[in-house]
């Protein structure tokens, strides 16, 4: 059957799961919140399979060993489905034997932190060399302004996802954007991105 796409009701993370998971309760791989895969209710649990005595007696998950309730079909810790013999991670089926990321951690290269750090280092290097070479100042100012603009766009897009009114306030009122990032939004990554943008915007005023 075709996979279905849906969003986590807690963090709005986009997920994808096969139609056979409809009606099952899982944990969101992004925020670990409990959610139910949308769609028609899943069929009743199949009778115990002779090849999986541990799962049939409710002793533990065959994949990770986590204790399961009697009659459980899905392990909420590792995503193992007792009916299909497969695991799902981030909404997708994982082949047997493939290791699961610990605690559903996102790989560092899929976060904004290394790229924000690279921009900060690059701006620092340009500032250092622009003190002896004034021709580099336009490059420094242009790159810094581009980062500030990009950061504001990212924050505005996130605000529009929370609501049209919130998005317009964030777009038009700079002080509301600060309020949204540090008091409304729950994303630490958004706080880092916008915090660096604020510092960069202030530093631009002191560039000779």
Protein Blocks (a to p, Z undefined) as FASTA:
>chain_A
ZZdddddfklopacdddfklgoiacddfklopacddedddddddddddfklmmlmnonac
fklopacdehiabdfknopafklopaceehiacdehiacdehhiacfklpmklmmmmmmm
mmmmmmmmmmmmmklmmmmmmmmmmmmmmmmmmmmmmmmmnomklmmmmmmmmklmmmmm
mmmpmcfklmmmmmmmmmmmmmmmmpZZ
